[in-house]
Amino acid sequence: MGSGPRAIVIVGGGLMGLSTAFHLRRAAPQARVTVLERGRVGDAASGASAAGVRVMGRHRAERALALESLRRWPELDRELEATTGYRRGGGLRVALDDAGWAEARATVGEQRADGVPVELVDAATAHRLAPGLSPDCRGGVHCPIDGHAEALATVNAWATAARRLGARIEEGLGADALVGDGSRVVAVLQSDGARLPCDVALVAGGAWSAGLLAMIGVKLPLGGRGLQMLLTDSAPPSLTPVVGCFGRPLSLKQLADGAYLIGGGWPARVPDEAVNRWEVLDDSVRGSLEVARAVYPPLVARSVARSWAGIEAFTPDDLPVLGPVNGVDGLLVACGFSGHGFAVAPTVGDVLSRLALGLDPLAHLWRGLGVARLV
Ligand SMILES: Cc1cc2nc3c(=O)[nH]c(=O)nc-3n(C[C@H](O)[C@H](O)[C@H](O)COP(=O)(O)OP(=O)(O)OC[C@H]3O[C@@H](n4cnc5c(N)ncnc54)[C@H](O)[C@@H]3O)c2cc1C
């Protein structure tokens, strides 16, 4: 691919599509960049996200991408000229039993070897970092560069910044098909029947990417799953880090308004995988609250103010799938973020824009995440 003027069509107005649109226009102001979003930007996983910005506990193949993203997060509001709600309060994954403590000790060395600045902390330090933790806490792993943002604010920040740089973001307009000519994608068929020609099409359609790709013979093993979140009523500020727990599904943070946000991968029901609709499961609400209160007992006094879910694409190895597709020119994919894509959106967008423009693809950041491993 050359780096001259190009027409790029992005399917999907989630964080990956929006971040790519922003980076494209910044790197190549002459490029025509269109984002097709069949609903509203952030409608699916991105807007529902727990918005944790962490490198701790990631698979080795994602660490470089996450470290590079975390390097950018503190400056992101300035870069986007918009507010993401980002706060770097650290991450603390605690152990409440022997098995958890053994796992905590086992994970620190290999993460540090890859440059992830985690440290093993004893119970006293864990309690100092997060007063109120369960008295059973044995200690845990602390990562001072982890933090969190606000999901919808972040989606809107990327959309605003991409629009400001001249990307066209169409809401309420879907992509019905990719149009091929021989082995090349040459256009995207819009849901209004129009054909939008392109040099490159990026499929960043989250849990609905696989269907679009299958229509041109690219079969990716993606599965959509609903992930559920709880938000409590507000309390005075007391919890700074994002808290997780070894052996129990939990991500817990206190937001700027004092409410606690509780997640950790609890399932929601998805009645029809073809559409963006979910139902909160009572069992997940109960289980999620139980785990959160066991780890952080002050939550016993809090009630659930709201619950929701988002549908996310999972791959068989729970790692995203990025980049070009062998044998199909003019096509890029970015999907399968498997419940942990929020934090890496800044770098994913940078990588994809470079691939679309034929610039240095920063291959060292996403080695092991390419399409070839899954097809
Ligand atoms: C509840 C929950 C909690 C999470 N917590 C975290 C966290 O704490 N930290 C973290 O790093 N990650 C987290 N994640 C994961 C993260 O939010 C996602 O990985 C990320 O937002 C995925 O972004 P995306 O752009 O790939 O997908 P999406 O946000 O799902 O966007 C895809 C978009 O494509 C659109 N689309 C699909 N098909 C078409 C079509 N044919 N035409 C036009 N538009 C189409 C959809 O409408 C959708 O808006 C969480 C996810 C969920 C659901």
The ligand as a MOL file (V3000), in Angstrom:
LIG
                    3D

  0  0  0     0  0            999 V3000
M  V30 BEGIN CTAB
M  V30 COUNTS 53 58 0 0 0
M  V30 BEGIN ATOM
M  V30 1 C -19.3110 -4.9190 30.2330 0
M  V30 2 C -17.9310 -4.7790 29.6360 0
M  V30 3 C -16.8640 -4.4220 30.4530 0
M  V30 4 C -15.5820 -4.2560 29.9020 0
M  V30 5 N -14.5550 -3.8230 30.7130 0
M  V30 6 C -13.3450 -3.5870 30.1670 0
M  V30 7 C -12.3050 -3.0390 30.9730 0
M  V30 8 O -12.4730 -2.7610 32.1580 0
M  V30 9 N -11.0840 -2.8140 30.3850 0
M  V30 10 C -10.8510 -3.1210 29.0740 0
M  V30 11 O -9.7400 -2.9010 28.6080 0
M  V30 12 N -11.8520 -3.5980 28.2890 0
M  V30 13 C -13.0790 -3.8290 28.8040 0
M  V30 14 N -14.0870 -4.3040 28.0070 0
M  V30 15 C -13.8150 -4.5780 26.6040 0
M  V30 16 C -13.8670 -3.3370 25.7470 0
M  V30 17 O -14.9070 -2.4610 26.1500 0
M  V30 18 C -14.0370 -3.7770 24.3030 0
M  V30 19 O -12.9880 -4.6870 23.9930 0
M  V30 20 C -13.9600 -2.6410 23.3060 0
M  V30 21 O -14.8230 -1.5970 23.6780 0
M  V30 22 C -14.3030 -3.1730 21.9250 0
M  V30 23 O -14.4190 -2.0890 21.0330 0
M  V30 24 P -14.8330 -2.3630 19.5210 0
M  V30 25 O -14.7380 -1.0760 18.8230 0
M  V30 26 O -14.0330 -3.5220 19.0120 0
M  V30 27 O -16.3260 -2.9480 19.6000 0
M  V30 28 P -17.7450 -2.2810 19.8960 0
M  V30 29 O -17.6600 -1.2280 20.9140 0
M  V30 30 O -18.6610 -3.4140 20.1610 0
M  V30 31 O -18.0990 -1.5640 18.5380 0
M  V30 32 C -18.4750 -2.2400 17.3870 0
M  V30 33 C -19.5010 -1.3660 16.6770 0
M  V30 34 O -19.7090 -1.8670 15.3700 0
M  V30 35 C -21.0550 -1.6250 15.0380 0
M  V30 36 N -21.3800 -2.5360 13.9260 0
M  V30 37 C -21.3680 -3.8740 13.9400 0
M  V30 38 N -21.6780 -4.3590 12.7310 0
M  V30 39 C -21.8830 -3.2830 11.9340 0
M  V30 40 C -22.2350 -3.1400 10.5750 0
M  V30 41 N -22.4200 -4.1970 9.7770 0
M  V30 42 N -22.3600 -1.8910 10.0760 0
M  V30 43 C -22.1570 -0.8040 10.8700 0
M  V30 44 N -21.8390 -0.8830 12.1810 0
M  V30 45 C -21.7080 -2.1170 12.6940 0
M  V30 46 C -21.8130 -1.9110 16.3220 0
M  V30 47 O -23.0660 -1.2710 16.3160 0
M  V30 48 C -20.8540 -1.3660 17.3620 0
M  V30 49 O -21.1720 -0.0350 17.7400 0
M  V30 50 C -15.3760 -4.4920 28.5280 0
M  V30 51 C -16.4490 -4.8630 27.7130 0
M  V30 52 C -17.7080 -4.9880 28.2500 0
M  V30 53 C -18.8490 -5.3650 27.3490 0
M  V30 END ATOM
M  V30 BEGIN BOND
M  V30 1 1 1 2
M  V30 2 1 2 3
M  V30 3 2 2 52
M  V30 4 2 3 4
M  V30 5 1 4 5
M  V30 6 1 4 50
M  V30 7 2 5 6
M  V30 8 1 6 7
M  V30 9 1 6 13
M  V30 10 2 7 8
M  V30 11 1 7 9
M  V30 12 1 9 10
M  V30 13 2 10 11
M  V30 14 1 10 12
M  V30 15 2 12 13
M  V30 16 1 13 14
M  V30 17 1 14 15
M  V30 18 1 14 50
M  V30 19 1 15 16
M  V30 20 1 16 17
M  V30 21 1 16 18
M  V30 22 1 18 19
M  V30 23 1 18 20
M  V30 24 1 20 21
M  V30 25 1 20 22
M  V30 26 1 22 23
M  V30 27 1 23 24
M  V30 28 2 24 25
M  V30 29 1 24 26
M  V30 30 1 24 27
M  V30 31 1 27 28
M  V30 32 2 28 29
M  V30 33 1 28 30
M  V30 34 1 28 31
M  V30 35 1 31 32
M  V30 36 1 32 33
M  V30 37 1 33 34
M  V30 38 1 33 48
M  V30 39 1 34 35
M  V30 40 1 35 36
M  V30 41 1 35 46
M  V30 42 1 36 37
M  V30 43 1 36 45
M  V30 44 2 37 38
M  V30 45 1 38 39
M  V30 46 1 39 40
M  V30 47 2 39 45
M  V30 48 1 40 41
M  V30 49 2 40 42
M  V30 50 1 42 43
M  V30 51 2 43 44
M  V30 52 1 44 45
M  V30 53 1 46 47
M  V30 54 1 46 48
M  V30 55 1 48 49
M  V30 56 2 50 51
M  V30 57 1 51 52
M  V30 58 1 52 53
M  V30 END BOND
M  V30 END CTAB
M  END
